[in-house]
Amino acid sequence: LFFVVGTVSCTLFLAVNGLYSASDDVIELTPTNFNKEVIQSESLWLVEFYAPWCGHCQRLTPEWKKAATALKGVVKVGAVDADKHQSLGGQYGVRGFPTIKIFGANKNKAEDYQGGRTSDAIVDAALSALRSLVKERLSGRSGGYSSGKQSRGSGDKKDVIELTDDSFDKNVINSDDVWMVEFYAPWCGHCKNLEPEWAAAATEVKEQTKGKVKLAAVDATVNQVLASRYGIRGFPTIKIFQKGEDPVDYDGGRTRSDIVSRALDLFSDNAPPPELLEIISEDVLKSTCDAHQLCIISVLPHILDTGASGRNSYLDVMLKMAEKYKKKMWGWLWTEAGAQPDLESSLGIGGFGYPAMAAVNARKMKFALLKGSFSEQGINEFLRELSVGRGSTAPVGGGAFPKIHSVEPWDGKDGELPVEDDIDLSDVDLDDFGKDEL
């Protein structure tokens, strides 16, 4: 299986657990324990984000274990199955495997490890980072949120928007953006505990949603008009504001990962459906498929077979499915039959059976084909199976995307038959034509 989105098989879980075990000195990290173990820790951490099917990760495993044993009690060494915990990998911009991050003084500004993949190189890098951390502390510059005791108004809260009775309405009400607003009291212990998490989440959410989801804070002891309007009785109270809807209470977890996860759900709920792009060049295919977990590729009949109205009806079906599954953050592409013959062949489509659809995992170079009808019902069934990790898959022919031809984009019109040269038949005696065969 390669579509690890929802339910997966027992065999995959055995593979997942195969890289590291409880007997290793490598600490297994998950969305549940990451904040407590890493973010709130005073220790220096080296964290590997891996996928169990990744060959490079498998080769790194013994070296990573050896480094963890050598650094035990000095530097913490952890590992995240980022294929299983995609939200955690996404928070740290993990695009390939293995990715190694160093969490030093400022836990919210992890550094990429670019060194060698041997235990010696890993240990050297860890000790170098540790030396830098100690020197920072010696000079009084220990930054970050690891102590969890920053005061409000510190530079680390740069992405939390402070709101007041006077500024609230013009910023939040009728805004096209989604707002998550914390109502706090300066003396409240729970608010102080939440503060570094809220600040870190604000920065993460701003980056991942391009500012479309905003995190804000209101001092409810000062801004009593707002506190009264929204019935604030305890602290902290977090409310979600969306255009045209009544505010709702946020009742999720109080860690950065919890907050970011909810913010991304809100973002995907409000985001427009992904673009449906025609494959007119190699760049369109690769940039779309490399940037998404799956790319859904449709091969539509030739324009002469359907006309513009027929083609648009197929595109409409795809757009509806893109809207329905937009939370999956998949890429959506289409091409005309015959325009990309090598691509069709590599996906087992080639030459017949149009319209056709394939879901491609470019990271693993595997694909699944739509077996049912090219209709809302048929495609929905196909995509639903994929989203829970089921469905028959095959390797992309050649193990990589084939040559993609640059073509002119469809102009939205009916096709025209090519103009043939006139043939002069005046010298041909049609009465004698074919007599030799009779």
N, C-alpha and C positions, 0 to 999 in steps of 0.2 A: 504493500500500500504506500501511496505517496501523498495522498490528500489528507494530511493529518489536521482536520479542522474540528471534528467533534468526536464521536465514538471511534475508537480504534480497536484492533484485535488484540487478543491475549499475546499472540506471538510478538507483536510490536512492542508491547510493554516489557516482554522479556529482553528484547533487544535494547530498549531504552535503558533498562536497569543494568545492562551488561558492562557499560564503560566504567562506572564507579559503584562501590558498595560501601556499606557501613564500616567495613573493616579497614578502608583506606583512610589516609589522613586528609583527603580531599573532602571538603564540607559541601554536601549537596544543598543547593539553594533553590528556592521556589518563590512564587509571588507571596506565599504565606509567611515565610520567614526572612525574606531578603531585607526588608526594612530594619527589622530588629537586629539581625546578625551583622549586616554590612553598614547600612546608612547610620544607624545609631551607635555604631561601634567606634571606639577610640583607636582601634587597630588599623594597620595598613592591610589592605586586601588585594590579592590578585584573583580575578574571576575570569574563568573561561566560559564563554557561551558556545555551546556545541550542539551538534545534531548526531544522534547515534548512528545514522546511516552514512555519515560523512567519513570518507577514507582518511583525509588529513587529520580529523579528530581522533580516529582510531589509532593512528600512528603516534599522535601526541600523547595519548593516554598514559603509557608507562612512564614517559618523561615527566608528565604533570604530577603523577603520583610520587615519583622519586623526589621532585622538587618540594612537594607538600611535606614529605617526611623530613627532608633536610631543614625546612623552614619552620617546623612545628615549634610552637611557643615563641616564635620570633615574628613571623608574618603569616596571616591567615590566607589559605589557598582554597578557593571554592570553585564550583562548577554549576552551570545552569543548563539544563536541557532546553534550549531555546526553540527546538522544534515542537516540544510538548507545551512549553510555556511561552507562546509567541508574544503575548502582551508584554512580558518582561524583557524579551529581546528587543521588541519594538521601542520600548522606553529608552533604550540605550543605543538606538540606531544600528542595531546589528543587521548587516546585509549579507554576510557570508560567514562560513564556518571553517575552522574555529576563529572566533574573535576574542581577544584577551584584553581586559580592562584593568587598570590600576586605580583603586579607590584609596586616595591618600588623605591629606588634611581636610580638603573640601570634598566631602563624599558626593556632592551634587555636580562635581566637575571631574568625572572620571577621565583618565588619560588612556589613550590607546597604547598598547604594548606592541612595539614594532620589531622586537629582537628575535633571536633565533629560537628554534623549537626544541632545543636540548635542555635537559635539566640544569646543566651548568649555566647556560645563558639566562634561563628563567631566574635562577637563584641570584646571579649577578645583578640582574635588573631589579629584583626585589630589594636587595641590600642597598643598591644605589638610591632607590626611591625612599627607603627607610632612612638613609642618611640625610636626604633632603628634608624629610618630615621632621627629624630631630633638630636639624639646624633652624628650621622655621620656628619651632617651638622655643628654641634657645633665644631667637631674636624677638620673640613675642609676636610673631606674625601667624600663629596657627589659625588658619581660616576654616571656613566650612560650618556645617550644621551638626557635626558629630556630637557636640555636647548638648545640643537641643536647647540652648539657653540664650539665644540671641534676643535682643530687645526689639520691640516694634520700631520700625523706622530705619533699621539697619539696611545697608546696601544690598543685602541678600534678598530683601523683599521687593526688589525693583519691579517685578512683574505682577505684584498684587496691587490692585487699584483701590486706593482709599476713597470711600464714598461718604457723603454727608447729607443732611436733610436738604441742603441747597443744590447739591450736584446729582443726587440720585436719579430723579426723574429724567433729566435731559440725557443722562448717560445710559440708563437701563430701560426705562419704559419706551416702547416702540422701537427699540434697537433691533436690527436684523440679526445681531449676534446673540449667542446664548450666554447668560451670566450665572455664575455660581457665587453667591454672596454669603460670607460668614458674618454673623452678628456676634460680637464679642464684648467682653468686659475686661479692662486692663488687669483687674485683680483676680481674675478667674484662672485657677490652676490648669483646668482642662484646656482652656484657650491657649495658655502658654505652651502646653504640650503639643497642641495642634499647629501652632505657629510655624515651626520649621517645615513641617510636612506640607502645609498650605502654600508656603513660599516656594518650596521646591517644585510642588505640583504646578504652580502658576507658570513657572518658567518652562516646564516640560510641555504643558498644555498649549502655551502660546506658540511654541515651536511646531508642535505636531498638528495643530489646527490652523496654522497661519493666522492666529489672532481671532478666529471665529468663535472660540469659547473663551470667555474671560473669567478670571477669578478675582474677587473683590472682597473688601472687608469694611465693616461699619462698626464704629465704637458706639454700641447701643446705650451706653451711659451718658454720652454727650448728645447723640442724635436721637432724642426721645420721640420726635414726630414719627420717624421711621419705625422705631421699636414698637410704638403704639399701633401704627397702621398695620403692621404684620404680626401683631400679637406675640411679640418675643417675651417668653417667660423664663427661659433658662439659657445658659451659655456653655459652649458656643452653639448657636442655631444656624444651620446652613440651609438656604433656600435657593431654588433653581428658577430663573426667570427666562421665559421664552415669549417671543412676540405673539400677541393675540391669545395667550393662555394665562390662566391664573397661576401664581407661583406655587410650587410644590416643595415639600420638605425633602432634603437629602438625608437619608437615614442609613447610608452605607458606612463602610469602614473609615477610619481616620488616618490611615497611612497614605503616603504619597501615591503608592501604586493603586490603592483603592480609589482615590480621588481622580487620578489620571484615567483609570479604566472607565469610570462613570462619565467623565468629560468626553472621552473618545466615543462612547456610546451616544451621547447627546449630539456630538458632532456628526456622526454617521447618520443619525436619524434626520438631521436637518440639512445634510449635504445634498447637493444635486446628484443625480445618477452619474456614473462615470461616462466619459466620452466614448462614443462608438466610432472607431477610426478605421478608415480604409487602408489596407496595406499597399501603399504606393511606393515604399522604399524599404530597404533593410533597416534603416534607423527606426522607422515606425514600429516594426515588429519587435526588434530587440529592446528598444527603450521601454515599450509597454510590457513585454513579457519578463524582462529583468526586474522591473519595478514592482511586480505583483506576484503574489503566491501562485496564482493561476491566471492564464490568459485564455479567454474563450474565443476561438477562431471559427467563424462561419465562412463557408464557401457557397456563394449564391449562384443560381443559374445565370447563364450569359444573358445580357440585356436583350438580345434578340428573341430569347425564349420567353421572357416575362414582360418586357416593356417596363416603363418607369413605375406604373401603378403596382405591378406585381412585385418589383424589387422593393418598393417602399413598404409594401405590406410585410415583407420579410424583415426589413429593418425595424419596422414598428414592433414586431414581436420581440426582436432582440433588445430594443430600448425598454420595453416593459419588463423583460427579465433582468436587465441591468439595474433597473429601479428596484425591483423586488429583492435582488441579492446585493444591493449596494453596500450593506454592512460588511460583506466579505472582502471588500476592497480588491475585487478582481479586475483585470484588464479586459477590454472588449474590442475585437477586431473583426473585419470582414474583407473578403476579396471576391473577385468574379471568377467563375469557373474558367480555367485555362490561363488566367493571368499569371499565376504562380505555380506552374506544373511541378516544380521540384518540391515545393512545400506540400502540395497535395499528396505527392507520392510518399514523402517522409511521414505523413500522418495517415497513410493507408486509405486515402480518399480517391484520388486520381481517376478521372475519366468518366465517372458515372455517379448516379445517385445524388444529384443535387436537388435541393440545398442539403448541405452537410455541416456538421458541427463537431469540433474537437476541443477538449479542455487540456491545456498543456501546462505542465510544471517545468519551467525552463531550468530551474535549479537542478532537478533530477533528470531532465530530458526524457520525461515520460508523458504519455497522453492517454486520454480516454475518448472514445467516440460515441456520439449520440446514436443510439440504436432505434429509438422510437421516432415518432413523427416530429417534423420541424414545425411545432405549434406551441402555444403557451403551455398546454398540458404536457406535451411530450418533453419539452425542454425543461419545464419545472421539475418533472420527475427525474430527469437526468442530473440536473444541478443539485437537487435535494440528496440524491445518492452520493454525489461527490462530497457534499458538505459534511456528511457523516463518515467519510472515509471508505465508502463502498464503491463498487464498480470495477469493471475489468480494465486493466491498463496494459500498455505496451511501450517499449522504448521507442523514442523518435528515431526514424530511419537514419543511419549514419552516426547516431549519437550526438548530433548537433543540428542546429538549424541550417538548411541548405541555402544555396544562392537565392537571393530575393531580387527580382527584376524591378527596376524603377519604371513605373507606369504613370500615365496621366490619371488624375482623379476623375471619378464619374461626374459628369456635368449635370446630372439630375434629369436628363432627357431620355426619350426612347432612342434605341439604337437605330442605326441606318445600315442597310446592306452596302458592302463596298461596291463602287461603281466599276463595272467591267468594260473593257475596251470593246467597241463595236467590231463585229466580224463580218467581212464582206463575203457573202455566200453566192454572189452572182455568177461565179465561174464554176460552181459545183452543180453537176447534173444529178438532181435528187432522184430522178427516175432510175438511174443506174446504181444508186447508192445501196450497197449491200448485196448486189446480185451474186458476187462470188461466194457468199456464205450460204446461198440457197441451194 
